[in-house]
Amino acid sequence: MHIIDMRSDTVTRPTNAMRQAMASAQVGDDVFGEDPTVNRLEEMAAEMTGKQAALFVTSGTMGNLVSQLAHCGRGDEMILGNQSHIFFYEQGGSAAVGGIHPRIVPNREDGTIDLKDLAAAIRPDNIHFPKSRLIVLENTHNRCFGSPIERQYIHEVAVIAHNNDLKLHIDGARIFNAAVALQTSVSDLIGDADSISFCLSKGLAAPAGSMVCGSKDFITRARRARKLLGGGMRQTGILAAAGIISLTKMVDRLSEDHANARAFALGLADMDGIFIDVDRVPTNLVFFSVKKKGLTASALAEKLDKEGVRVLPIPMDEERIRAVVHYEISPGDIQHALGIIKGVLDRV
Ligand SMILES: *Cc1c(COP(=O)(O)O)cnc(C)c1O
């Protein structure tokens, strides 16, 4: 059976170019700073994000955690959206590992946070309060339809942060999807932020790894935090070689995923038993709701799985499903998946 796996863009397997680059990568001990391929990847990531330095880490979760550890001390407060990945899906590592106090404020549907709410969440200097140290934005915003967050908004948040002596971190797991959707460069998009983490292992198809970028001092602290967490690896040039292909060969084609996601959304919008707002599919994430009596999101996902179409029911939600488009999903796959979904719904 031909499997169309749209549970996530993390399921993408390394391309042939990646496998070849991995096989022939020059390597060294990266904890000693001696892996030339890792060093090259870090230089490329710094340049593409417009930051002084970068660090290769195991995952997006580690990238966010080392960033938080580099910006905040124990008992410090971090302000972030109530739909953010860090708050929802990272095991509360901020608190568990960093002793960092998360202060959540509401995300709007487009993934932004009302500037008034942000400003109001910043604490004045008072013996009773934790110290506000960090604001985090997510771009694209995973739980908010994969929305790309625009440069002007990031700039306005950065001004609020910096006027109050806070830092701004971007959880940019899919920042290249954002930049492609907004037709800009990542460095331009997030220039006002102090740090960013982004994933190589999602739409950019690397087998593993994320990057953290920021000032030299920040990266020095993040590098220490990575070692603390057990993320100091050795001949990781093998993995970095794939990451270099991600950054050189896999970015521009993300617009194809966005077009395929839109085609998928338009097809779903025509089906009885599905609700989708086609105007809320700006990048590669497609969220839709199951509106059929007696059919839950997880029951539909299970039926589709038996026919080779894999999607992700959203935890703690009876109706919502997420489907993610990536380079292994072709326009033909989109049409094939739509046919299977329609067939399953007709039979319920
Ligand atoms: C996937 C994701 C992460 C975490 O990345 P992992 O590599 O799975 O740890 C962080 N933030 C956002 C917004 C994500 O979508």
The ligand as a Gaussian input file, in Angstrom:
#p B3LYP/6-31G(d) Opt

LIG

0 1
 C        8.456000      20.719000      16.298000
 C        8.496000      21.978000      17.070000
 C        9.418000      22.160000      18.104000
 C       10.290000      21.053000      18.647000
 O       11.070000      20.390000      17.770000
 P       11.559000      18.871000      18.058000
 O       12.694000      18.765000      17.114000
 O       10.410000      17.989000      17.750000
 O       11.996000      18.811000      19.485000
 C        9.447000      23.385000      18.726000
 N        8.611000      24.368000      18.379000
 C        7.701000      24.237000      17.397000
 C        6.825000      25.386000      17.049000
 C        7.603000      23.034000      16.722000
 O        6.672000      22.885000      15.759000

